[in-house]
Each structure stands twice: as structure tokens, then as C-alpha cells.
Amino acid sequence: SWRISTSSSSSLASAYGVAVTGTMLCTTILVSTVMLMLWKWPPLLAV
């Protein structure tokens, strides 16, 4: 039978949140780098 306690469910949700936040941060950094370096956008528009 499947049993998910509150603590394991909470830690799973926490790990998911950390993963999503990390992914969003990496995506933002990479897209900003492409805007500045490859597309030669002004820094104010890239931010």
C-alpha cells in the first residue's frame, strides 16, 4: 500500500520548489547573457 506521510510530502514539495527556482535562475542568467553578448542589446533592455 502507498503511504505518504506529511513530512515526506513536505520535503518533496520543498525539493520541487528548490528545483524550479534553480531552473528559473539559470534560465534568466543564460537568456540575459545571450541578450547582452550575442544580440548586443543595451544592458537596460536585457535586464
Sequence and secondary structure as in RCSB ss.txt:
>XXXX:A:sequence
SWRISTSSSSSLASAYGVAVTGTMLCTTILVSTVMLMLWKWPPLLAV
>XXXX:A:secstr
     HHHHHHHHHHHHHHHHHHHHHHHHHHHHHHHHTS   HHHH 
